[in-house]
Amino acid sequence: MSCTRHFLNFHWEHHSWRPHVTLAENVPSQETSMWGRPVNREFVRCQKQDVCEVCGKTRRSEGCLCDTAHAEQCAIRLAWIDASKQATGS
């Protein structure tokens, strides 16, 4: 289906954008505590892209970085994980 709209002599596109995760990975990090001791932490880095639900066209790609507790509740990341499991048949 096309997202191009026509009215008189005007043509424009009207998309229904929804963010999708295209890549996610765990990133280890070492920070310093207030006493100067190293503290190991882990973050999740995701690459997100907007995809039109109607025609499948994509636009901008952006990255985000969050702690693992927040990433475990991120709806679009969890949808990507579920889609990956279904694709592999697990």
N, C-alpha and C positions, 0 to 999 in steps of 0.2 A: 504494500500500500504506500502511496506517496504522501508526503507531508507538505507538498506544494499547494498553496491556495491560489485561486484565480478569482478576480472580481473586476469586471470591466477590462481595462488594459493593464491592470496591476497584477504582479505575481510576487508572492512572498512565501517563505517557509515558516511553518509553525510546528515545532517539535515538542514532544513530551519527554523531557530529559529525566533520567534517573541515574544516580551514581552506581557504578559497579567496580568491584575490586578486581584488578587484573594480576596482581602479584602481592604476596605478603610474606614477610620473613621476620624471624626473631633476631634481634641485634643485641649482643652483649655490650655492656658499658661499665666502666669503672669510675666511680665518683669518690670524692673525698668527704669523710665525715667532719663534723665540727671539731674533732680532736686530731684531725690530720691523718686518719687511718683510711686505707682504701676500702671501699664498699662496692661489691659487685652487684649490678642490677641488670635487668633484661627489659628491653623495649620491643615493641612490634612496629615494623615499618610496612606501610601499605602503599601501593600505587593504585590510585583511583582514576576512573575515566567516566565521563558522562556519555550514556548511550540512549538514543531515542527508542522508546518502547514500540513505536509504530513501524519505522523504516529501518532501524538498526544503525543509523548514522552516528558517528562518534565525534566528540569535540574534546576540548582541553583535557589534559592529563595532569594530575597533581599528586604529590606524595604527602603522607602524614606520618607522624611518629607519636605513639602513645604508650603508656605503661601497659603491662600485660593484663592487669585487672580490668582496665577500660576496654582493651581489645577483646576480652572474652565476652563482653556484652555488646559489641558493635554489630548492629544488624546486617550491614552490607558485607562485613568480613565473614560473619557466620554463614550468610547465604553463599558466598564464594566457596567456603569450605564444604558445605553440603553439595554444591554443584560439582566440586572436584571429586568427592566421594562417589557420587552417582556416575560420573564419567568413567571412573576406574572400576566400578562394579563392587565396591567394598560395602 
